C-alpha cells in the first residue's frame, strides 16, 4: 500500500464527516451524539452494594473499637529446634 492511497482514504474520510455540514441543527446533532458517548453514565446501586458498604464500615468500626492484639508465633522443627519465630508489632 502506498502513501498516496492512504492520504486519499483520509481525504475521503474527512469529506464524509457530519460536522462539515452547513446545517447548524445537523451539526449540533452530530456533536451531541459524540458527547453522549463520552458523558459518564449514572450508576445504579443495588441492595448488594449497600450491604457491602455496611459490612465494610462495620468491620472498620470493629477494628477501631476493639483492643489491639499481639501474636507471638513459634514454629518448631521435627528435631525440636526452633524453625521460625515471628513477633508481630502491636
C-alpha positions as CSV (number, residue, x, y, z in Angstrom):
1,X,0.0,0.0,0.0
2,X,1.4,3.4,-1.0
3,X,1.3,6.6,1.0
4,X,-0.8,8.2,-1.7
5,X,-3.6,5.8,-1.3
6,X,-3.6,6.3,2.5
7,X,-3.8,10.0,2.0
8,X,-6.7,9.7,-0.4
9,X,-8.6,7.5,2.0
10,X,-8.0,10.1,4.7
11,X,-9.3,12.8,2.4
12,X,-12.4,10.8,1.7
13,X,-13.0,10.2,5.4
14,X,-12.7,13.9,6.3
15,X,-15.1,14.8,3.5
16,X,-17.7,12.4,4.9
17,X,-17.8,13.9,8.4
18,X,-21.3,15.1,9.5
19,X,-19.6,18.0,11.3
20,X,-18.8,19.7,7.9
21,X,-22.5,20.2,7.0
22,X,-23.8,23.8,6.7
23,X,-27.0,23.0,8.6
24,X,-26.4,24.0,12.3
25,X,-29.1,21.6,13.6
26,X,-27.4,18.6,11.9
27,X,-24.0,19.7,13.2
28,X,-25.4,20.0,16.7
29,X,-27.0,16.6,16.5
30,X,-23.6,15.1,15.4
31,X,-21.8,16.9,18.3
32,X,-24.5,15.7,20.8
33,X,-24.1,12.1,19.6
34,X,-20.3,12.3,20.1
35,X,-20.7,13.9,23.5
36,X,-23.2,11.3,24.6
37,X,-20.6,8.6,24.3
38,X,-18.1,10.5,26.5
39,X,-20.6,11.6,29.2
40,X,-20.5,9.4,32.3
41,X,-23.5,7.2,32.8
42,X,-25.4,7.4,36.1
43,X,-24.6,4.4,38.3
44,X,-27.4,2.4,39.9
45,X,-26.6,1.0,43.3
46,X,-28.4,-2.2,44.3
47,X,-29.1,-3.8,47.7
48,X,-25.9,-5.9,47.4
49,X,-23.8,-2.7,47.0
50,X,-25.4,-1.1,50.1
51,X,-24.9,-4.3,52.1
52,X,-21.2,-4.3,51.0
53,X,-20.7,-0.8,52.2
54,X,-22.4,-1.6,55.6
55,X,-20.2,-4.6,56.1
56,X,-17.0,-2.6,55.3
57,X,-18.0,0.2,57.7
58,X,-18.9,-2.3,60.4
59,X,-15.5,-4.1,60.1
60,X,-13.7,-0.8,60.1
61,X,-15.5,0.3,63.2
62,X,-14.8,-3.0,65.0
63,X,-11.1,-2.7,64.2
64,X,-11.0,0.8,65.7
65,X,-13.0,0.0,68.8
66,X,-11.6,-3.4,69.8
67,X,-8.3,-3.6,71.6
68,X,-5.1,-4.4,69.7
69,X,-4.0,-8.0,69.6
70,X,-0.4,-9.1,69.7
71,X,0.6,-12.5,68.2
72,X,3.8,-14.4,69.0
73,X,4.3,-17.4,66.8
74,X,6.9,-20.1,67.5
75,X,7.3,-22.9,65.0
76,X,9.5,-25.9,65.9
77,X,11.0,-28.4,63.5
78,X,10.9,-32.2,63.8
79,X,14.1,-32.3,65.8
80,X,12.7,-30.0,68.5
81,X,14.7,-26.9,67.4
82,X,13.0,-23.6,66.7
83,X,12.3,-23.2,63.0
84,X,10.6,-19.8,62.9
85,X,9.9,-17.2,65.4
86,X,7.6,-14.3,64.4
87,X,6.8,-11.3,66.5
88,X,4.2,-9.1,65.0
89,X,4.2,-5.5,66.3
90,X,1.3,-4.2,68.3
